Amino acid sequence: MSFTMAPLLVHSVHVPAGARSALRAALATSPENRRALLTSAARVLYAEAGLDCADARELVGLADDDSACG
């Protein structure tokens, strides 16, 4: 498992609501469903928070997934 800031991002008012919601769901779901929710959170961070796609992926723990934002 990779390092993730997801548990902290869930509580930040500076993180878009859609990303926080996806992160909460990802933290509460089974490992089989987690990647899709983390990908959704990365996409919201990329689109709404103005983060670089690679940075958004890294923050949610998907640094190895090149397709997270595209």
N, C-alpha and C positions, 0 to 999 in steps of 0.2 A: 504494500500500500504506500502511496506517495504522501508527502506532506501536504496538508491542506489548511487554508485559512477559513474554510466554510463555517466552522462553529462560531468564529468571531464575526464573520460577515453577516450572519443571521441577525445579529443584534445591532448592527450599525444603521443609523438613520441616513447615512450617506450612500447606502447601497439601495438601488432601485427596488421597489416593493416586489416586482415580478421575480427578481433574482433572489430576494430573501425568501419568498414563498417556495421557489424551486429548491433552494438549499435546505429549507426546513423539511420538505418532503423527502429530499435525498438522504438526509440524516436519519429519517424515520423508516425508510423502506429497506427492503432486502437488497443484498449486493447485486442481484440480477437486474434490478430496476434502477439502481443508483446512477449508473453512467448516463442514462438518458436524461435524468433530472439534472445532473451536474452539467451536462452539455447545454441544457436549456438555460441554466443559470449563467453559464459562460457567455452564451449568445446575448442575453439581456445586458450583462455587464459590458460587453463589446458595443452593443447598439445604443444603450441608454446612458452609460457612464463614461463613454468615450475612451475606454481602455483599449489598448492594443490587443488583438486576439490572443497572442501568445501569453500576454500578462493575465488576461481573463482566465485562460485555461489553467495557468499555473496557480492562480489564487484558489480555484475550486478543486485543485488536485488532478487535473487532466493534462498535465504538461506533455504527456506522451501521445495525445490525441490531436492530430493535425486538422481534423474535420469539425472540431467543436464549434467554430464560428461560421463556417461556410456551408 
